[in-house]
Structures are given as structure tokens and as C-alpha cells.
Amino acid sequence: MNILRIRTAVALIGMLFLQACGTLEYLGQAASGHLALVSRARQIDDVIGDPTTTQDLKDRLLLAREIRRFASRELGLPDNRSYTRYTSLDRPYAVWNVVATAEFSVHPVRSCFPFSGCTDYRGFFDPAGAERHASMLRAEGHDVLVYGVPAYSTLGYFDDPLLSSFIHFPEAELARLLFHELAHQLVYVKDDSAFNESLAMVVEREGVRRWLVARGHPELLAAFKDSTQRANAFNELLLEARARLAELYAENHVPDEMPDIRLRKAQILDELKLRYDALRRQWGGRSGYDRLVGERPNNALLALARTYGRWIPAFERMLQESGGELPRFYNAVKSLAAQAPEERDSALKRMQP
């Protein structure tokens, strides 16, 4: 990798990941973390042809390649070198994200950079670094959520590789992740995490549905629809609690009322945990969200739910009104993305159920 590409990497880590704390130390570790990841990437054919590669990994790489081709051929997602190489990591996640809110707020603390804008989280290649940042925020009185993510997108500025952190996911989940990350390369709006993530969620779901239909896997499609319904139920649960807390926090409070507000906040969050436990029982004990909920959910989890789920119904309606034709849908999305933030949000609100 030449010096220009290294310099570009350092800039893009701060500009594209939008997860740094703004210090040179952070930018240095972020750049080195990303460069270490991409520099170890190998072409899929080379990995498959390596006699030390297990048959299971070979099969997964072949499957990922077919999914990648389907994404461009059938879904109209970017046709580039992303996910044509493979990197084996020595950790379970690619990065660790930190989401934080004030004690009496359901709005995330944003991470902002010149030129690139803001996002609702900060990401770290090193889990210890994420925990140090989280500890600092907790000491300041923030609600904090730290969670590992198996992949991230450089929005097409780099050739993102397949990673060991997700290559062994079940077929539908592997396809979902690749479609999601490629959707970020198709449309990405500066300063609007909710727009970007909600759009990617809709693209991934429609993509997986089409992939499984094309593959002739009705049993996997039924399972994926079931998991999507669970995800919707979980998100609705969080958004309802978020609305209750937003109403509580919006009230005008004097300092003497703070203990009462904390008590009412704790009651709402305890009720949320009980309702989540009830959902788990309805799901037959499935516990896919236990890691996020933890012992007690907090404001940060509710802020995260809004980031990823806020505009899903609006984008689903746009897709339906496009007759299921993805090119028409993408054009409508791009037109929406070009609008001013206030106009864009108003248009999305009108399309919400």
C-alpha cells in the first residue's frame, strides 16, 4: 500500500467511520486497526486453493461469492471489489461500538468530524479502548451501551473484505449482512444515521427474501420471516419505552425533582425488561437480544433502536409504491437523500403508518 493510500486511510478512518474521539491517538489506532485488517485480506480463490483451508471455510467463501454476485446482478447493489477477499481475524468482532446518552435523554451523543458529518455512535477496533471510552462516559453520568459488530462499511472507499467474524453466519444472516453493508455504499446521507441504517435494513430484508426465493429454500425463508417478526416486535417494544421516557424527560423539572425522575425512569426500564422476558417466552426462549438488553436496558439501547428502526416503515412503503422495482425504489431514495434534512424528515414522516 503506497504512502498516498496510507494517508487516505488515516483521513477516511476519521471521516467515514465517524466514530473517533477526535484525538491523534485515536486516529492512529483506528487507522492502524483498519490497515491491519485490509492488509491481511486474501483473494477468495487463493484461500480456497490453499491446502490448509478447511472444507467448511471453502464452502462458506463460495456461498459468499454467490451472494455477492447476486447482490449486484439482482439487487442493483454496487458491483466492485468489496467482499471479493477474505481476512481471518483473531477476535470475535470487527469493531466495538459505543452508544451514549445523557441521564435524562433518549437522544444519542453524536460523534462529528469536519467534512464527513456525524453519527450516533463511536467505534473502536480494540475492545479495551471501547471500554475505556465507555467508562469515561459513565463517570460523567451518561447511560452507555457497548456492543460488538461483525462488520463495518468504508462506503466503497476501500475494498471491504469478508471477515471471519461473520463468514460462518447462517446463510440468511450472511446474505443479510452483505446486502446491508453494500446498501451503505449505494446511498449514504451525511449526518443522518437513522436514514442510512433504516434504508439498509429494508434493503437487506428485501434482498434476503429474493435470495432465498431464488435459491428455492422455503424453510429458510419461513425462518427468516419469523426472525424478522421477532426483530420488529423487539424494536416496537424499545420504541414504546423510548416514547414514554421522552415524554418524562420533556417535562420541566427543578433539581429537587431529580430523585423522583430517576425513580420513574427505573420503573419504565424495569417494565421494559419484564415485557422483553415475556417476549422471550413467547419466542420459545430465543435469546438473540439478551446481550443488548443486559441486566437492565437503558437510554442508550433505546437511542440505538431509533437509529436503526426509525424509518423502516417509510422505506417499506416506498418500496411497495415502487412496485417492488428496485431501480425505481433506489431513484426515489436518492431523490429523498438530496433534500434538506427538514424536508427529508417531513417526507418520511408522511410515509410512516
MONOR-V920104 format. One line per field, one symbol per residue. ss: DSSP state (H for helix, E for strand, L for the rest). phi: phi as a letter, one per 20 degrees, with the letter a starting at -180 (. if undefined). A space follows every 10 residues. Layout:
ss=???
phi=???
//
This chain:
ss=LLHHHHHHHH HHHHHHHLLL LLLHHHHHHH HHHHHHHHHL LEEHHHHHHL LLLLHHHHHH HHHHHHHHHH HHHLLLLLLL LLLLEEELLL LLLLEEEEEE ELLLLLLELL EEELLLEEEL LEEELLHHHH HHHHHHHHHL LLEEEEEEEL LLLLLLLLLL LEELLLLLLL HHHHHHHHHH HHHHHHLLLL LLHHHHHHHH HHHHHHHHHH HHHHHLLHHH HHHHHHHHHH HHHHHHHHHH HHHHHHHHHH LLLLHHHHHH HHHHHHHHHH HHHHHHHHHH HHLLLLLLLH HHHLLLLLHH HHHHHHHHHL LHHHHHHHHH HLLLLHHHHH HHHHHHHLLL HHHHHHHHHH HLL
phi=.fffffffff ffgfeeflce enefffgfff fffffffffe fcggffffff fefffffgff ffffffffff gefddmegdb efmdccceed bfcfbdecdb cfgdbddffe dccgmencce bcdcfdffff fffffffffe neeccdbecf bbdemnfcef efcffcfefg gffffgffff ffffffcbdg mcffffffff ffffffffgf ffffemdfff ffffffffff ffffffffff fffffgffff fecegfeggf ffffffffff fgffffgffg ffemnfcfdg fffmfbfbgf ffffgfgedg dggfffffff femmefgfff ffffffffff gfffffffff efg
//
